[in-house]
Amino acid sequence: MNYKKYKQYPIVKNFDRKWPNNELNKAPIYCSVDLRDGNQALVNPLSIEQKLRYFKTLVRMGFKHIEVSYPSASQTDFDFTRKLIEENHIPNDVYIQVLIPAKKEWIKRSVEAMKGSKKAIFHLYNPTNEFQRRVVFNKTDKQIVQMAVENMQYLIEQTKEFDGEVIYEYSPESFSQTNLEFALEICNEVIKVVKPTPNKKMIINLPNTLEACSANIYADRIEWMCNNLLYKDSIIVSVHPHNDRGTSVSSAELAVLAGASRVEGTLFGNGERAGNLDLVNFAFNIYSNGIDAKLDLSIIDEVKKMYEELTSLSVPLRHPYVGEMIFTAFSGGHQDAIKKGMDYQRQKALETWSVPYLPIDPKDIKRDYEKVIRVNSQSGKGGVSFIISEFFNENLSKQDSIAFGQIIKEESDKLQSELSKTQIINLYKEFKKAKNI
């Protein structure tokens, strides 16, 4: 493998970063892009009715910014946007967003789709990295800036008659591959066109369109941009991390420390290539640090069921916080620590959660404790004791735990499989009967 054909990603030089000393103390604004970015990555894109079910679930979870479509690219997207507006499916506190390429006929089509919306975000973008400017579009830097400026001017002109609230969003689409100075120049020129105010802010979205750098470098780039953007008090800095390096959650977390106050992503990270930022993972990370995540995560298993049914995708068994086996322990050492931790938690009636190997209380997402510890040949006395206490409300002595644990091990070894609840109960009944003889 010829690794020398790849270049190391440039760092932000001569930069006095502040973000490493910052602390996350509140959730950012979430923008779900499931119905656009996620949808365009599906083998079979969602129908209008499927999109509506998905939209209602996002609303129920608490999303206030939802990118609903790319109306200039698809009649289905256009019609879905009209359905949301005309049939009053949008709560008064929810902004719907559409993505628009910097091209006048597509801007016009997108504005038509959004007529009548009470809270609208128009998300304009154009590619900005050097390769795309030179090879794909065959335009100079000046022409690319002109493209962004003229199309934002046209968008503002087309939306001046809107009765509802309008927010303009701009993305230098390939920010992750764009020279920082040029990214700043084009964003500031667009900002000058919009002329945002503290009472009427605009969004500057800085996407990791192709995740190409480590999370710390992305954070440096975000902080550098935050420091140098015009109209700072009137700008919402947003990030849109993809997951090509597998670090989109880290990139988003550090970007928020660096000054971003809004994140775009999808449920469970669905998206092109390696996917988008996983907003579920991101929000649970916030929640598990004792901060209000501003989303209803208690219904996440219902959300997961909807997601899997509509997208035909599966949430991995080991997905953080949500996977079917994320709270499961088979190892004897882990099981013993969990049992002792759970016993201590209950005995002391602790207000803060602190149980080994369980990042959050499974009850928070309506999961039963009996699924936490499962028994196979790797299990030990601690796991067996926990299961008996949960199933029978009985506490085994240390001697009985060891003895019954050995029976479980032998049976699991013999069957070469995990033992079911029924099998464990039957073996325990036999164990108790034998003890009484």
MARFIDO-425488 format. One record per residue (C-alpha): y, x, z; residue in three letters; residue number from 1. Coordinates in steps of 0.5 Angstrom, whole numbers. Each point is the difference from the previous one (the first is absolute). Example, Ala and Ser with C-alpha at 12.3 -4.5 7.8 and 13.67 -1.06 7.14 Angstrom:
{{-9,25,16},Ala,1}
{{7,2,-2},Ser,2}
***
This chain:
{{0,0,0},Met,1}
{{7,3,-2},Asn,2}
{{4,-2,6},Tyr,3}
{{6,5,-3},Lys,4}
{{2,-5,-5},Lys,5}
{{3,-4,6},Tyr,6}
{{6,1,3},Lys,7}
{{2,0,7},Gln,8}
{{5,-6,2},Tyr,9}
{{7,3,1},Pro,10}
{{3,0,7},Ile,11}
{{7,-3,2},Val,12}
{{3,7,1},Lys,13}
{{6,2,5},Asn,14}
{{-1,-7,3},Phe,15}
{{1,-1,8},Asp,16}
{{-5,-6,1},Arg,17}
{{1,-5,6},Lys,18}
{{-6,-4,-1},Trp,19}
{{-5,4,4},Pro,20}
{{4,-2,6},Asn,21}
{{0,-7,-2},Asn,22}
{{-4,-6,4},Glu,23}
{{-2,-6,-3},Leu,24}
{{2,-6,4},Asn,25}
{{0,-6,-5},Lys,26}
{{-3,-3,-6},Ala,27}
{{3,1,-6},Pro,28}
{{1,-5,-5},Ile,29}
{{-6,-2,-4},Tyr,30}
{{-1,-1,-7},Cys,31}
{{-6,-3,-3},Ser,32}
{{-1,2,-7},Val,33}
{{-7,-3,-1},Asp,34}
{{1,-5,-5},Leu,35}
{{3,5,-4},Arg,36}
{{-2,7,1},Asp,37}
{{-7,-2,3},Gly,38}
{{-1,-5,-5},Asn,39}
{{1,4,-6},Gln,40}
{{-5,5,2},Ala,41}
{{-5,-6,0},Leu,42}
{{-6,0,-5},Val,43}
{{1,-8,0},Asn,44}
{{8,-1,2},Pro,45}
{{1,-6,4},Leu,46}
{{1,-7,-2},Ser,47}
{{6,-4,2},Ile,48}
{{-4,-4,5},Glu,49}
{{-3,6,3},Gln,50}
{{7,3,0},Lys,51}
{{3,-6,4},Leu,52}
{{-6,1,5},Arg,53}
{{2,7,1},Tyr,54}
{{7,-1,0},Phe,55}
{{-1,-5,6},Lys,56}
{{-4,5,4},Thr,57}
{{5,5,-1},Leu,58}
{{5,-5,3},Val,59}
{{-4,-2,6},Arg,60}
{{-1,8,1},Met,61}
{{7,0,1},Gly,62}
{{2,4,-6},Phe,63}
{{8,-1,-2},Lys,64}
{{0,4,-6},His,65}
{{-5,-2,-5},Ile,66}
{{0,3,-7},Glu,67}
{{-3,-6,-4},Val,68}
{{0,2,-7},Ser,69}
{{2,4,-7},Tyr,70}
{{2,-6,-3},Pro,71}
{{2,4,-7},Ser,72}
{{-7,2,-1},Ala,73}
{{-4,-6,1},Ser,74}
{{0,-7,-1},Gln,75}
{{-4,-1,6},Thr,76}
{{5,4,4},Asp,77}
{{6,-4,-2},Phe,78}
{{-4,-7,1},Asp,79}
{{-2,2,7},Phe,80}
{{7,2,2},Thr,81}
{{3,-7,-3},Arg,82}
{{-5,-4,4},Lys,83}
{{2,4,6},Leu,84}
{{7,-2,-1},Ile,85}
{{-1,-7,-3},Glu,86}
{{-5,-2,5},Glu,87}
{{4,2,6},Asn,88}
{{-6,5,3},His,89}
{{5,5,2},Ile,90}
{{2,0,8},Pro,91}
{{7,1,1},Asn,92}
{{0,6,3},Asp,93}
{{-5,4,-5},Val,94}
{{3,4,-6},Tyr,95}
{{-4,0,-7},Ile,96}
{{1,6,-4},Gln,97}
{{-2,1,-7},Val,98}
{{0,7,-4},Leu,99}
{{4,1,-6},Ile,100}
{{0,6,-5},Pro,101}
{{7,2,-2},Ala,102}
{{0,-3,-7},Lys,103}
{{5,-6,-1},Lys,104}
{{-5,-5,-3},Glu,105}
{{-5,1,6},Trp,106}
{{6,-1,5},Ile,107}
{{2,-6,-3},Lys,108}
{{-7,-3,0},Arg,109}
{{-1,2,7},Ser,110}
{{6,-3,2},Val,111}
{{-2,-7,-3},Glu,112}
{{-6,0,4},Ala,113}
{{4,1,6},Met,114}
{{5,-6,-1},Lys,115}
{{0,-4,6},Gly,116}
{{-2,5,5},Ser,117}
{{3,0,7},Lys,118}
{{-1,7,2},Lys,119}
{{-1,5,-6},Ala,120}
{{-2,7,-1},Ile,121}
{{1,3,-7},Phe,122}
{{-3,7,0},His,123}
{{2,4,-6},Leu,124}
{{-3,6,-2},Tyr,125}
{{-1,6,-5},Asn,126}
{{-4,6,0},Pro,127}
{{4,6,2},Thr,128}
{{-4,6,0},Asn,129}
{{1,6,-5},Glu,130}
{{-6,-1,-4},Phe,131}
{{1,-7,-1},Gln,132}
{{7,1,-2},Arg,133}
{{-2,5,-5},Arg,134}
{{-6,-2,-3},Val,135}
{{-1,-7,1},Val,136}
{{7,-3,-1},Phe,137}
{{3,6,-4},Asn,138}
{{6,-1,4},Lys,139}
{{5,5,4},Thr,140}
{{2,0,7},Asp,141}
{{6,-4,-2},Lys,142}
{{-3,-5,-4},Gln,143}
{{-5,-1,6},Ile,144}
{{5,-1,5},Val,145}
{{4,-5,-6},Gln,146}
{{-6,-4,0},Met,147}
{{0,-1,7},Ala,148}
{{7,-2,1},Val,149}
{{1,-4,-6},Glu,150}
{{-6,-4,1},Asn,151}
{{2,-1,8},Met,152}
{{7,-3,-3},Gln,153}
{{-4,-4,-5},Tyr,154}
{{-4,-3,6},Leu,155}
{{6,-1,4},Ile,156}
{{3,-4,-5},Glu,157}
{{-6,-4,-1},Gln,158}
{{-1,-2,7},Thr,159}
{{8,-1,2},Lys,160}
{{-1,-8,-1},Glu,161}
{{-6,0,5},Phe,162}
{{1,-5,6},Asp,163}
{{-5,4,5},Gly,164}
{{0,6,3},Glu,165}
{{-1,6,-5},Val,166}
{{-2,7,2},Ile,167}
{{0,6,-5},Tyr,168}
{{-6,5,1},Glu,169}
{{0,6,-5},Tyr,170}
{{-6,5,0},Ser,171}
{{0,7,-4},Pro,172}
{{-7,-2,-2},Glu,173}
{{-3,7,0},Ser,174}
{{4,3,6},Phe,175}
{{-6,4,3},Ser,176}
{{1,4,-7},Gln,177}
{{7,0,0},Thr,178}
{{5,6,1},Asn,179}
{{3,-2,7},Leu,180}
{{7,1,-3},Glu,181}
{{-1,-4,-6},Phe,182}
{{-3,-6,4},Ala,183}
{{6,0,5},Leu,184}
{{5,0,-6},Glu,185}
{{-3,-6,-4},Ile,186}
{{-1,-4,7},Cys,187}
{{7,1,2},Asn,188}
{{3,-2,-7},Glu,189}
{{-4,-6,0},Val,190}
{{3,-1,7},Ile,191}
{{7,0,-2},Lys,192}
{{-2,-5,-5},Val,193}
{{-3,-5,5},Val,194}
{{6,2,5},Lys,195}
{{-4,-2,6},Pro,196}
{{3,-2,7},Thr,197}
{{-3,0,7},Pro,198}
{{0,-8,0},Asn,199}
{{-3,0,-7},Lys,200}
{{-5,6,-1},Lys,201}
{{-4,3,-6},Met,202}
{{-7,3,1},Ile,203}
{{-1,7,-3},Ile,204}
{{-8,1,-1},Asn,205}
{{-2,7,0},Leu,206}
{{-8,0,-2},Pro,207}
{{-5,5,0},Asn,208}
{{-2,-3,-7},Thr,209}
{{-5,5,0},Leu,210}
{{-2,3,7},Glu,211}
{{1,7,-2},Ala,212}
{{2,4,7},Cys,213}
{{-2,0,7},Ser,214}
{{4,-5,5},Ala,215}
{{4,5,3},Asn,216}
{{3,1,-7},Ile,217}
{{1,-7,-2},Tyr,218}
{{4,-1,7},Ala,219}
{{4,6,-2},Asp,220}
{{2,-3,-6},Arg,221}
{{2,-7,3},Ile,222}
{{4,3,5},Glu,223}
{{4,4,-5},Trp,224}
{{1,-6,-4},Met,225}
{{2,-4,6},Cys,226}
{{5,6,2},Asn,227}
{{3,0,-7},Asn,228}
{{0,-7,-3},Leu,229}
{{7,-4,0},Leu,230}
{{2,-6,4},Tyr,231}
{{-5,2,5},Lys,232}
{{1,-6,5},Asp,233}
{{-1,-5,-6},Ser,234}
{{-7,3,-3},Ile,235}
{{-7,-2,2},Ile,236}
{{-4,6,-1},Val,237}
{{-7,-2,-2},Ser,238}
{{-6,4,-2},Val,239}
{{-6,-2,-4},His,240}
{{-6,5,1},Pro,241}
{{-6,0,-4},His,242}
{{-6,3,3},Asn,243}
{{-3,5,-6},Asp,244}
{{0,6,6},Arg,245}
{{-3,-5,5},Gly,246}
{{6,1,4},Thr,247}
{{4,-6,-1},Ser,248}
{{0,-3,7},Val,249}
{{3,7,2},Ser,250}
{{5,0,-5},Ser,251}
{{3,-7,2},Ala,252}
{{0,2,7},Glu,253}
{{3,6,-1},Leu,254}
{{5,-3,-5},Ala,255}
{{2,-5,6},Val,256}
{{1,6,4},Leu,257}
{{5,3,-5},Ala,258}
{{4,-6,-1},Gly,259}
{{-3,-5,-4},Ala,260}
{{0,-7,3},Ser,261}
{{-4,-4,-5},Arg,262}
{{-7,1,-3},Val,263}
{{-4,-3,-6},Glu,264}
{{-7,0,0},Gly,265}
{{-6,-5,-1},Thr,266}
{{-6,-3,5},Leu,267}
{{-5,5,1},Phe,268}
{{3,5,-5},Gly,269}
{{-2,-3,-7},Asn,270}
{{3,3,-6},Gly,271}
{{0,4,-6},Glu,272}
{{-4,7,1},Arg,273}
{{-1,1,7},Ala,274}
{{4,-6,2},Gly,275}
{{7,-2,3},Asn,276}
{{2,1,8},Leu,277}
{{-5,-4,4},Asp,278}
{{5,-4,4},Leu,279}
{{-6,-3,4},Val,280}
{{-2,7,3},Asn,281}
{{8,2,0},Phe,282}
{{2,-6,4},Ala,283}
{{-6,1,5},Phe,284}
{{2,7,1},Asn,285}
{{6,-3,3},Ile,286}
{{-3,-5,4},Tyr,287}
{{-5,5,3},Ser,288}
{{6,4,3},Asn,289}
{{3,-6,4},Gly,290}
{{5,-2,-5},Ile,291}
{{1,-7,-3},Asp,292}
{{-3,0,-7},Ala,293}
{{4,-6,-3},Lys,294}
{{-6,-2,-3},Leu,295}
{{-6,-5,2},Asp,296}
{{-6,5,1},Leu,297}
{{-4,-5,4},Ser,298}
{{-2,-4,-6},Ile,299}
{{-2,6,-4},Ile,300}
{{-7,-2,-1},Asp,301}
{{2,-6,-3},Glu,302}
{{5,4,-5},Val,303}
{{-6,5,-1},Lys,304}
{{-4,-6,-2},Lys,305}
{{5,-3,-5},Met,306}
{{1,7,-3},Tyr,307}
{{-7,2,-2},Glu,308}
{{-1,-7,-3},Glu,309}
{{6,0,-4},Leu,310}
{{0,7,-2},Thr,311}
{{-8,1,-1},Ser,312}
{{2,7,4},Leu,313}
{{-4,2,7},Ser,314}
{{4,2,6},Val,315}
{{-4,7,2},Pro,316}
{{-5,-1,6},Leu,317}
{{4,6,3},Arg,318}
{{7,-3,-2},His,319}
{{5,2,6},Pro,320}
{{0,-6,5},Tyr,321}
{{-3,-5,-4},Val,322}
{{-6,2,-3},Gly,323}
{{-6,-3,2},Glu,324}
{{-3,6,4},Met,325}
{{7,3,2},Ile,326}
{{-1,-2,7},Phe,327}
{{-8,2,0},Thr,328}
{{-3,5,4},Ala,329}
{{-8,3,-1},Phe,330}
{{1,6,4},Ser,331}
{{-3,0,7},Gly,332}
{{6,5,2},Gly,333}
{{5,-5,-3},His,334}
{{-3,-6,3},Gln,335}
{{0,3,7},Asp,336}
{{7,1,0},Ala,337}
{{2,-7,-3},Ile,338}
{{-4,-3,5},Lys,339}
{{3,4,6},Lys,340}
{{7,-1,-4},Gly,341}
{{-1,-8,0},Met,342}
{{-2,0,7},Asp,343}
{{6,3,2},Tyr,344}
{{4,-4,-4},Gln,345}
{{-2,-6,3},Arg,346}
{{-1,2,7},Gln,347}
{{7,3,0},Lys,348}
{{3,-6,-4},Ala,349}
{{4,5,-4},Leu,350}
{{6,-2,-4},Glu,351}
{{0,6,-5},Thr,352}
{{-7,1,-4},Trp,353}
{{-3,6,1},Ser,354}
{{-7,0,-2},Val,355}
{{-4,6,-3},Pro,356}
{{-1,0,-7},Tyr,357}
{{3,-7,-1},Leu,358}
{{7,0,-3},Pro,359}
{{2,-7,1},Ile,360}
{{-3,-6,4},Asp,361}
{{-5,-3,-5},Pro,362}
{{2,-7,3},Lys,363}
{{7,1,-3},Asp,364}
{{-3,-1,-6},Ile,365}
{{-5,-5,2},Lys,366}
{{-6,4,0},Arg,367}
{{-6,0,6},Asp,368}
{{-1,6,4},Tyr,369}
{{-8,-1,-2},Glu,370}
{{1,3,-6},Lys,371}
{{3,6,3},Val,372}
{{-6,3,2},Ile,373}
{{-6,0,-5},Arg,374}
{{-7,3,2},Val,375}
{{-4,4,-4},Asn,376}
{{-4,7,1},Ser,377}
{{6,3,2},Gln,378}
{{2,-4,5},Ser,379}
{{0,1,8},Gly,380}
{{0,-3,7},Lys,381}
{{7,-2,-1},Gly,382}
{{0,-4,-6},Gly,383}
{{-6,-4,3},Val,384}
{{3,-1,6},Ser,385}
{{6,-3,-3},Phe,386}
{{-4,-4,-5},Ile,387}
{{-3,-3,6},Ile,388}
{{6,-1,4},Ser,389}
{{3,-4,-6},Glu,390}
{{-6,-4,-2},Phe,391}
{{-3,-2,7},Phe,392}
{{6,2,5},Asn,393}
{{-5,5,4},Glu,394}
{{2,7,2},Asn,395}
{{-6,5,-1},Leu,396}
{{-1,5,5},Ser,397}
{{0,7,-2},Lys,398}
{{-7,1,0},Gln,399}
{{-2,-7,-3},Asp,400}
{{5,2,-6},Ser,401}
{{-3,7,-1},Ile,402}
{{-7,-4,0},Ala,403}
{{2,-6,-5},Phe,404}
{{4,5,-4},Gly,405}
{{-6,4,-1},Gln,406}
{{-4,-6,-2},Ile,407}
{{6,-2,-5},Ile,408}
{{-1,7,-3},Lys,409}
{{-7,0,-1},Glu,410}
{{0,-7,-4},Glu,411}
{{6,2,-4},Ser,412}
{{-4,7,-2},Asp,413}
{{-6,-4,-1},Lys,414}
{{4,-5,-5},Leu,415}
{{4,5,-3},Gln,416}
{{6,-5,1},Ser,417}
{{6,-3,4},Glu,418}
{{-3,-5,5},Leu,419}
{{3,-7,-1},Ser,420}
{{3,-4,6},Lys,421}
{{-7,-5,0},Thr,422}
{{-4,7,0},Gln,423}
{{4,3,6},Ile,424}
{{0,-7,4},Ile,425}
{{-8,-1,-1},Asn,426}
{{-1,8,2},Leu,427}
{{4,-1,6},Tyr,428}
{{-4,-7,2},Lys,429}
{{-6,4,0},Glu,430}
{{3,6,4},Phe,431}
{{2,-5,5},Lys,432}
{{-7,-3,0},Lys,433}
{{-3,7,1},Ala,434}
{{4,1,6},Lys,435}
{{-2,-6,4},Asn,436}
{{-7,1,-1},Ile,437}
***
